[in-house]
Amino acid sequence: MSWDYFVTITYKFDVTMKQNQRLMNDLSNYLHSSGEGICVFWVTESAYGKAHTHNHMLVMGPNIYRLIFNFFNKRKLISDKFVRFLKYRKNLGANFYVAKYLGSAYTDYGLINTTLK
């Protein structure tokens, strides 16, 4: 994939894995409704299975920062200091960004791809 950014989102409040799964489903619907060609591979990590989760994402597509920030900000879960967008460095490969999170026992992950019909 031609990812654009690696994103880390830390919530202001405790969000359980189950709540986060609902948020990711809602994010998927939101991104599909945007009409933009977007792809997001997300990994949610929990600290030892506790309620405080955070997300790591590989993202690509136009307006992706605005769309993701607006989605979580509208729900009052984040602010600027809770979101970090880093330019994706292709030479490092996707595994550099997310493999360590996938290996944790307290993770969930998925793919949102609005480019597929």
N, C-alpha and C positions, 0 to 999 in steps of 0.2 A: 504494500500500500504506500501511497505517496502522502504520508501524514504531514500535517502542517505544524502541530504543536503537541507537546506533552503538558497535560493540565493536572494540577492537584487542587482538589476542593476540600476544605475542612469546614465542617458545619459549626455554627455558633452554639448550637444546642445538641444534646444527645439525640441521635437518630439510630434506631435499631436496624439490624440487617433487613428485617421484614419491611420496615418503613422505607428503607433505602430502595428495596426492590420495587416498591410502589412508585417511588420518585423516579426511578430509571424507566419504568413503564410509561409514566407521564411524560418524562423527557422525550422518550421515543415518539409518542404521539405528537408532542409539541414540534419536534424537529421535522416529522413527516408533514405536518400541516404547514410548515414554513415554505414548502415548495422548493427549497434549496437542495442541491446535491451534496449531502453531508454524510460522513461516516464517522462513527465514534466507537472505539473499543474501550469499554470501561471495566475497571476492577475496583471493587469495594473492599476495604480492609477494616477489620474491627480489632481493637486491642483486646486480645484474649477472649473474644466472644462477648465483650461488654457492649453496652448501648452506644458508645461513641464511635461512629464510623466515619470514614473519609474516603474519597474517591480519587483514583488516578485514571487518566484518560489519554488515549491517543486520538487526536481529532483531525479531520480535514474538511475543508469546504469553505465557501464564501460566508462571511459574516459570522463565523463560528464563535468568536469571542463574545460578540454581542448577544447571540442567541443563548448560549450557555449561561452567561452572566445574568441576563434578564430572567431566564427560567428560575434559577435559584434565588435571585435577589427578590423577585416578586413574591416568593414564599417566605421572605424574611429569614432565610437560613444562612445567608452569607453577607459579606461586604467585601470591598476591595482587598482588604488584608487577608481574607480567607480563600482567595483564589490566586493561583500562580500559573501563568502561561509561559512556557519555555519553548523557544523555537526548536522544532524537531531536527535532530542531526542524523540524516540518513545513513551516514557511514557507521553509526553506532548500532543501528538496527533496532527494531521494536523490542526484541528481547532485553536489551539493555535497560529500557524504561519500565517494563512491566513484569519481567520474569520473577524477580524477587518477591513481588506481591502475590503472584499466582501460586507460589510455593507455600504460602502461609495456610494454616489449617482454618483460619477465620476469614475466608474471602468468598466473594460472589463475583461473577463477571458476566459480560454479555456484549453483544454487538448491535449497534443501531446503524442501519445502512439505508438511507433514503434514496440512494442511487439505483437500487434494485426495484424492479416492478413485480 
